[in-house]
Amino acid sequence: MTEQNTSGRIRPRRPKGVGGPPGAGSGRRRKPPAKSRRRLTILLSGAAAVLVLGGAGLGYVYVKLDGNIKGVDINAQLGTERPDDVDNGSMDILVLGSDSRAGDNSAYGEDEGGARSDTAMVVHVYEGHKKASVVSIPRDTLVDRPRCADGKGAPVPGERRAMFNTAYEVGGPACAVKTVEAMSGIRMDHYIEVDFTGFKKLIDELGGVEITTTQPIKDSKSHLDLGPGTHTLDGEQSLGLVRTRKSVGDGSDLGRIQLQQAFMKAFIGQVKDVGVFTSPAKLLDLADAATKAITPDSELDSVQELMGFAKGLSGIGPQNVHMITLPVEYDPTDPNRVIPLEAQSGQVWKALKTDRPIPASATKDAATGKADGVVR
């Protein structure tokens, strides 16, 4: 069954309570989530601010913020060649950070012809929506990329031993989603993308993020220079931290992922302390920055849809988020690349598919990047 939205696009009809008005549900085609109070990720916290704005009755905000949101219809592009949509009350979201150097992002390097997924995380929200697991996929992971189509419908051939982040480069969001689904056997319920400039502006609107470093971090490429101690990072510094690679751990992308995960936990723990619940002006600024920063899938491309989605996720605090990196080892033929550890990766995806915690054995003997504990 289908329904036509106000923009004239045809999309699958959503079950009752999904993507509706405030309090209607989580934006997911599964069981309604529990009520919430905290934020999950940088992107989702911005959407939660939209929820509060809507509750304040600021009708004009809908028009302003809806104009910021540009969605991508993943379902239409992927068709039916996807894993089954298992209705067990959980939800899976692919969150990508794009490294495009186009437009305002040109300050972060030269555009070499196409954007790649600089950061990739599969966020699994468990039934009841009180806890989550996050699996970071290293961008240098060698995978068998499936055939797909780009945003204009042109065919893109598959490739064996392709770097994971080339999926986004050659086929855009839909190809990235299809690659993750092929790797995991799990259908992604939602897709959210954020770019460098949007990330920076969102952190600035939040008033910065406080972290503690246990050793100096100095990286000329990411323009970051931090001594040991406690720092409140502004948007530019936060962006530098999540992009830092060569100056921490073993200099690999795995070390950068460890910094990203530490930063995310710090962010989750601080959102309620920045005044977003007491200042309408701050709420508006935050929601404006968040909706400009993200490109969601077409089931989240309106204020009302984001409101329902965010309400179902914001009950998850940092103590209830388990973050790991996909179990990998360095490729014996190319130390600059990594390959998944088949048995351990299988444990990860099986756990998420069955809505169970990821076992500790899944990360045993996996490469780490050696940057754990550099940021707290």
N, C-alpha and C positions, 0 to 999 in steps of 0.2 A: 504494500500500500504506500501511496505517496501523497504529499501535500505540497502546495505551492506557497513559498514565502513571499514577503512583500517586495522582494527584489525581482520576482519572476522566476527564480530558480526552482527546480524540482528537487526535492530531497526526500529520503525515506520518512514515513510518518513515525514520530516518536511516541513511545508508550506514555501513558498518563504519568505526570509528575516529572518528566525529563525535560530540562532546558526551558522550563516555564517561568512564571513570575516568582518573586521572592518567596522562599520557603517551599517551592514546588519540588525540588529534588537536586540531584548532583550533576545533571548534564550527562548522565550515563544511562544506557539502556538496561540497567540492572536494578536491584532492590534499592529503595530510597535510603540514603545515608542518615546517620545520626546527626543531631544538631552540633554546631561547632563553635570554637572560640579562638583558634590560633591558625597560623599560616604554614603552608607546606614548602613552597619555593618562591624565589623572587618573582616569577611570572604569576603564580597563583595568588600570591599575597596582593599583588596589584589588582587582580580581579576581585579579591575579597573587599578591597576598598570601594569598589563599584557597588558591592552589595550594600554597604552602609550608606553610601550616597543615595541609593534608590530608596532605602528605608527612610531617609530624611525627607522624602517628598520633593526633591529638587527636579521637577519634571524636565526643565530645560536641559539638564545634564544629559539626559538620554540622547537628545539630538546631537549634542556636542561630542559625546563619547562614541556613539554609534558611527559617527563620521570618521573616527580614528581607526576603526577596526576593519582590516582587510583580510578576509578569510580565504582559505583554499579548500576546495571540495575534494578531499582525499578519497571518499567513498566512490564518487563518480569516476575518478581516474583509475582506481584499482579494480573496480568491478567485483566479480564474484570469486576470483582466484585468491582467496584469503583463508586463513585459519578460521575454524568455527568460532562464533561469538558465544562463549560459555557463560551462562547466566547463573553465576554463583555468588553474586553480591559484590565482587571485587571490581577493580577498574585498572586499566593499564594505559599509561600516557607516555608518548615519546616526546621528550623535550630536547630541542636542538638549539645550539648557539651557532649562528652563521658567522663565518669569517670573511664575508664579502668586504672588499675595500672600496666599493662604489659609494658615491655621494659623500655624506658626512663621515663615513668610515675610512676615507682615504688617508686620514691622519695616522692610521695604524699599519700602513704598508702599501705596497703597490698591488693593484689588482692584476692578477695573472690570467684573467680571462674567465673566471667563474668562481662562484662562492662554494665553499666546502663547509661541512658540519664540524666546526672546531671543537664543539662540546656536544656530547650525546648521552642522554640518560633515559633509561626506562624506569618510570615511576610506577610501582605497583601498590595500589591502595587496597588493603585487605577488607574483607566483608565487615561491615559495621563502621568502617571509615574512622577508626581510632588509631591506626598505625599504618606504616608504609615501609616498603623496601625500595631502595634506589640502586640500580645497576648502571654504572658508568661504562660506556663502551669506548675503549681507546680509539682515537681516530686513525691510528696507524695499524689497526688490526687487519690482517689479511683474511678476506672472506670470499666466498663464492657469490658474487653479486648476481641476482636473478635478472632476467630480461624484464624490462619495464618500458614505460613511455614517459616522455618529458611533459612539461606543463601544457604544451601545445598539441599533444597527442602523437608526436613523432616517436617511432620505436627506438628503443635503446637496447642494444644487445647485451646479454649477460657476459660476465667475465670471471674466470677463475683466478684466485689469489689477487683480487683487487683490494686496494686500501678501502676500508670502510667508508671514509669520508668522501670518496669519489662518487658514491651513490647519489648524494645530494648535488654534487657538481654536475653530473651528466643528466640527471633526471628530476631534480628538484625534490620537494617534500614527499611526493607520492612514492618516488623510487627509494628514498631513505626509509620510509615506512615499510615498503615491501621488503627491503633488505633485512630490516630488523625482524619482521614477521617470518621471513625465511630462516633466519638464524635461530629464532626462539621457538617457533611454532605457536606463538601467542598473538592473537589479534589485538592490535592497538586500538583502543576506544577513542583516543583523542591525540591530537598533535598540536604542539605549541612551539613556536620559534621566536627567538629574540636575537636582536643584532647588537653590535658593540655600542653604538651611540645610544640606543634605547636603554641598554643596561646601565650605562654611566648616568644618564639623566634620572633614571628611577632611583638609584642609590642616593643621588644628591637630594632628591625630593624626600627621601626617608630620613635625611640628616646624617647619613654615613653608617658604617658598620664597624663595631669594635671587635678587634681581634688581638691576640697576644702571640708574638713570635718568640721562638726559643733560640733562634740564631739569626744572624744578619741575612737579609735577602736583598741582593743588588743585581738588577737585570737591566742592561742598557736597552735591550729590544722591547721590553714592556715598560720601560721608563719608571722602574720601581726601585726605591732605595730606602730600606727599612732596617733599623737596628733592632737588637733584641729588646723586647718589652711590649707594652700595651699601646695600641694605636687605634684611632678612629679614622677609618679609611673613607675618603670621599669617593665619588664615582670614578674619577680617573685612576686613583690608586687601587680601588677594588677591581677595576678592569685589568690593571697591571698585574695584580695578584693572581687572578684566575687564568691569565695568559702566560705567567712565568713558567719557564721550563728549564733552561740550561743552568740556572744558578742554584737549583735545589736538588737534593737527592742524587740520583744517578744521571740527571740531565734529560730524562726521557719524558714522554707524554704521560707515563704512569705516575711520575712524581707530580706533574701538574694536576692530574686528577685528584691526588691526595690533597693538594692545596684547595682545589675547587670544593671538595667535599667538606673540608674544615670550614671554609668560608660560608657555605650554605648552612651548616649547623649554627654558626654564629649568627647568621642573619635570621634564621627561624626563631632563635631564642630572644631576639631583640625587637621584633616587630611591634610588640605590644607596648614597648617603652618609648616610642617615638612620637606619641601624641596623636596618632591617626584617629583615635576614638573620641577625642575631645575638641578637635579643631575642624570645622566644616571646610575652611579654606585649604587646610592641609589635605583633607580627603580629596577635594577636587583636583588639587595639583598632582597628588599621587595617582589618582585614577586616570587623569589625562596623560601622565607620563607612561603609565602601565599599558594603556590601550594603544598608545603610539609605538611602544616598544615591541609588541608581540604580533605575530601572524598566527592565528589559531586555525583549526580546521573549521569547516562550514557549519558544524553543529555548535560552535562557540563564538560565532562572529556577530553577536549582538550583545548589548548590555544585559538584557534579561537572561540570555543563555549563560553568560559569564556569572551572573549573580547566583543562579541555581547551582552551577558548577562549583563556584568558590565556597558557597555555604556548606556543601557536602564534604569539603576537604580541609576546612580551616580548624577542625578540632584536633589536628595532629601536631603535637609539639616535638621539639628536637629529641627528647628522650624516647620518642616512639618512632623515630626514623632510623632504619638500619641501612647504612650505605656501604656498598662494596664496589670493587672494580671487576668486570668480567674476568674470570680466571684465564690468564694467558701466560705464555712463555715467549722469550725472545726467539725469533725465527733463526734457526741454525744457519741459514744461507744469507741472512741479511739482519744484522743486529739492530738496525734502525726500524725494524718492523716486528710486530708480535703476532702470534697465532693462538687461537683459543685452545685451552686444554680440554680435550673432547669430553672426558668423563666428568670433570668438575663443572664445566659449562652446562653439561646436560643436567647436573644436579640443580643448578641455579634455575634454569628454565622450567624444569619439572616442578620445583617448589612453587614458583610463581603461578604456573598454570593450574596447580591444584590448590592455590591460595594458602600455602603453608610457609612458615619461616624458612629462610635460606639456611641450610645446615652449615656449621662451622667447617666441616670437612670439605666443602666446596671450594674454599679459598686456600686450602693447604697446598704448599709447594708452588703457589702461583707467584709470578714476578710482581714486585710491589712498587718499584720506583724509588724506594728508600727515602721518602720525604714525610713519612708519617710522624706526627708530633712537631713538625716545624711550625705549624700554625695551630693555635688552640682558640 
